[in-house]
Amino acid sequence: MRDVFAALCNAANAGRPCLFTALVETRGSTPQKAGAAMLVFADGAQIGTLGGGCVEAEVKRRALERITVGGPELMTFQLDSDYGWDDGLICGGRMKMLVDAIRPGNDLSYYRACSERATAGQGFTQAVILEDHPDAPPGSQFLFDVAGSLLASRPAGLPPESVGENLRSISSRPRPYVVSGVTYLPSLPRCRLIIVGAGHVGQKTAELAADVDFDVWVIDDREEYCSPERFPRAQQLIAGPIGRELKALETTPDDFLVIVTRGHNHDEEALYRLIGKPFRYLGMIGSRRKIRMIFDDLRKEGVSPSALERVHAPLGFDIGSQTVPEIAVSIVSQLIAVRNRGESVSTVHALRDTVRAASGT
């Protein structure tokens, strides 16, 4: 979504017509869920996706018919044999799309506000009118911040009172929903992932985490490892003694913390420094024997059993990982589960055990 909004603003600045298409409502089985967005240009080029396949091609075809018209339109697609014949995939659901043709000279304050929020990693909710309403035509869009304050609208104007009344708090991490003919498309704030350890596992984990929209920080005592060359997409690199840097580090209840250092002693010190800080997720790599020894040491240092129960150790889903990329996949998969679904430690461990049982390991 961030890339789509940024590309839309860049195209408008260059005087290049384009079409913003967004999946605003789904019913039944569909290849993509509400909230997906795609930008289409006159030559058929696109940024983003609505799920691929024939239905995406049909959205592009119908959208391009409007590129000289301008303004929004709602389009409905029934996923029957019309859109699944070529690959045998007939979902049977229904997808409703918002198609907004952006022309040179259009007021882009709404999309610029969306782009600014998305780029900054701040949460917001878009509300789109789906049905006839006396105070706003179908396709009208309203942008709200995390506090529920109106930031922008397209076209300009105030939303119907009921739109604000049905707005759900971003803190509850809602998924897209429809109430009284209005669809609500929440974009959750980006989360910070602090990786302690800049070795091979830390490097690959950082790469994958950036791909799935975490803001990555890396901490290591080796400056030659904790470098922009190895972590080109990191938001922050901190090179220095691990204990000192973690002691000074300020965290929030939304932060994700991953300990993947090169040795037992560094892992233990990192966990000792982090376990008393606020976080949403704290995980540590290692064998069960190593983890048991570290937990025993921390109990002797006065760390409570209840605090240790909040630690994902060993971190990551058990997928039989052997290589560094596989280990990173298992870690980032678990981070996504906690971020997107609010999984608790017990739930994640239950899922891990289910995966292990299914694989026969």
Disulfide bonds with the S-S distance in Angstrom:
none
